[in-house]
């Protein structure tokens, strides 16, 4: 496992982290908490020192599982936890929903409340990183989200302030980083082999300001693991029913063909490993956070960290 400093002001973390949305028990179909705990343990055993989650994942369930695992680990103080806030799910507690309802709230009051609740669920005194959870541009143009992050930092509730950039808005929202780069230690960006818009404006800007970059959706919801085809379908409690619809799968499969020479060059590595290697090969990117419902998936993913002999240029379009 390789390690990098997460930007100019961030902590040193593993270049492959663990994304904890898929184990939340919501939005990804059926999950098994015992397997989820084993997956987190497998990641940490392999040298992963960075876990990304959000308060809304499973209405706090993802954070609960992380706390349970860390409570069993002698190395828990070495693990960096990033969480997110901005979707006020609290009115829905105790209700049944097939997928997570949206109830956005980036007010100072809610973000401070949300941070306190995450601290309790994670059993921490301070959050390593708190990220705004992919708000739209109208919200980002307001003062309240940024005032909340400033206040939480000043109060010692968070060490680092972050912003998860809304999917497919990487260029449209880039000016927000320029405006708030002194506050923002970290950004999280949707980026993978088939979705590379962030390379145009956002990544150069992050490098200019020394902003840490966390890559989310590096395996495109599992598509880049190579296990789906144009006939793959998902249940009505799985967000991939929409995000990997038959039409999108067909487009992604077509786009992937141009990268086959890169995969053929290193046949000893899986599609998932090569796709993760691509993400962390970009000079702006510090870590990628693939999910993993099982220990076996995690053990395959972490190999990508050590493939530093495969240059970014191998994945030229």
Residue, then its C-alpha position, 0 to 999 in steps of 0.5 A: x500500500x502506498x500513502x500520500x499527503x491529502x493535499x497541502x494541508x490534509x493528513x497522510x492517507x492510503x492511495x486506495x481508501x474505502x467508500x462506505x456507501x455500499x454497506x449502508x443497507x440502503x440504495x445498493x440492494x440487500x447488504x449483510x452487516x457481518x460481511x460489511x464489517x469483515x470488508x472494513x476489517x479486510x481494508x484496514x488489514x491491507x493497509x487502508x487508512x482512509x474511510x469515506x462515509x456520510x451521515x445519510x448513508x443508511x440514516x447513520x448506519x454506515x457510520x455505526x458500522x465504522x464505529x463498531x469495527x474501529x472499536x475492535x482495532x488496535x490501530x484505530x487512531x491511525x484511521x482517517x474518517x471523512x464524512x459528509x452532511x447536508x441531507x437532513x434525514x432525521x425527520x424520516x427516521x423510523x420510516x420505510x423508504x426503498x431509496x433515500x429521500x432528499x431533504x437538503x439543508x445546508x443551514x448553519x444550524x443543521x450542519x452544526x447539528x449534523x456534525x455533532x450527531x456524526x461525532x456521536x455515531x463515530x465515537x469521536x471527539x473531532x471529525x477528521x474531515x467534514x464535507x458538504x454533500x454535493x450541493x447544487x450551485x444555488x446553495x454553494x453561492x450562499x454564505x451559510x455552508x461556508x460559515x458552518x464549516x468555518x465555525x466547526x473548524x474554529x470550535x475544534x469539531x472538525x480538523x479539515x473542511x471539504x466539499x463533495x462536488x456535484x456529479x457532472x458539474x465539475x466545470x460549472x462549479x469549479x469557481x467555487x473552489x477558487x473562491x473558497x480554497x483557503x477554507x477548503x482543504x479537500x474536495x471529493x470528485x466523481x472521476x473514473x476512466x469513462x467520466x473525465x470532465x474534472x481533468x479540464x478545469x477542476x484538477x488543474x485548479x486543485x493542483x494550483x491551490x494544493x487542495x486534496x482530491x478524493x476520487x469517488x465512483x472510481x469503478x462507476x458503481x461497479x461497472x468497471x469491475x467488469x461484472x456487468x453487461x448490457x443485460x444487467x438489471x438492478x432491484x427497485x431498492x438499488x440506485x443503479x437501476x437508474x445510474x446503470x440503466x440499460x441505455x447507460x450500460x450500452x453507452x459505457x460498454x461502447x466507451x470502454x472499448x477504446x481502453x481495451x489496449x491498456x487492459x491488454x497490456x497488463x493482462x495479469x491485473x483485473x479491470x477493477x485494478x487497472x481502473x483504480x490505478x488510472x484514477x490515482x495516477x492523475x497528479x491531482x488525485x490523492x486517493x480513490x474510494x471504491x466500495x466493497x461489500x465483501x472482503x474479497x472485493x476489497x482485497x482485489x481493489x487494494x492491489x491498485x495502490x502498488x501498481x505505480x509502474x503503470x503511468x497515467x499516459x497508458x490511459x490516453x483517450 
